[in-house]
């Protein structure tokens, strides 16, 4: 059997910056085949020094590697003295966050407008 890298799943990232905050919008499935890209894009956004909003509204699946990328981003933002917040109402994202006890660590908002208001 020939093994190669994992097949890429349905996934897209879009980065926008408004000056007051950087929004990284993810859509599709976050698993091991894309979590490295997510982690790298979040790290780059955090290095800009502005608050980062990870919009996960259109994420339909998030495995442990995706959650790890979010935890790394949270810690990097904390170390850089900036904010990192999530936007989601998706059970596929909220349930694993809750089960792993991460809800108290990660700041989660129901929509981008609420997140923008929170990061000011």
N, C-alpha and C positions, 0 to 999 in steps of 0.2 A: 504494500500500500504506500502510495506517495503522499507525503504530508507537506503542506505548505502553510503560508500564513492563513489565518482565518478569513473566510469570505466576508466582504464588506456588506453590512446590512443597510437598509434604507435609513439614511441619515444625512442631515444638512446643517450647516452652521452659517450664520450671518452676523457680522459684527457691524454695529453702528455706534458712532460717538456723537454726543450732543454738546460736549464741553463740560456739562455738569455731571454726566455719567456715561459709561460705556455699556451698551446692551449687547450681550451675546445671545442670540436667539438660536436655540437648537430645536430640531424637529426630527421625528422618527425614533429609531431604536438606538439606545446607548449601551454598547457591550464592549468586550475586549478588542474588537476590530476597529473601534473608533474612539475609545476612551483616551488614548494617547493624544490624538488630535484635539479632543476637547480640553484635556489638561494643558497642552501647549498653548492653545488659543486663550484660555483663561489666564495663564501665567503672563502672557504678553499683554493682555488687557490690564491686569493688575499692575504691571510694571509702569503703565502710563501714569499712575498716581491718582486717577479719578476713581470714584466709586464704580463698582462693576455689578451689573444686574444680569444674572443668568436667567433668561426667559425660557423656561422648560414647559410652557403651555402646550406645545405640540409634540412633546415627547411621549411616546406610547409604551416604552419599556426602558428600564434602567437597572442594570445588574450591579454587582459589587464593584466592578472596575469603574463604572460611572460614578458611583457614590464616593469611591476613593478619590477620583478627580475633583469632586466637589469639596471634599474635606481638605485636600491639598490647597485648593483655591482659597478656602476659608482661612486656613493657617497662613498662607502667603499674604493675603490681604491684611490680616491682623499684624503680621510682622512688618508690613509696609506702612502701617498706620492708615489704611483706607478701609472702605466698606465693601463687603461682598454679600449680596442678597440674592435669593432665589424667587422666581415667580412660577407658581404652578398651582393647579387645582386637580392635577391628574393623580388618580389613585396609584397608577403604575410608578409614580415617583414618591408620593407621600407615604404610601404603605411601607416600603422598605426603610425610609427615613425614620418612621415611627417605630418599626420593629427593632431597629438597631439603636434606638435611643438617641438619635441625632437631632430630633426636633428642637431640643433646648440649645443646641450648638449652632445650628443653621437658621438664619433669619429668613422666613418664608412669607411672601405676600401673595394675595390672590390675583393681582394683575399688575401690569407694568406701571400704570399710573400710581398705584399705592406704593410701589417700590421706589419710583422717582420721588414721591413726596417724602418717603422715609429717609432717603439718602441726601435729600435737599440740595 
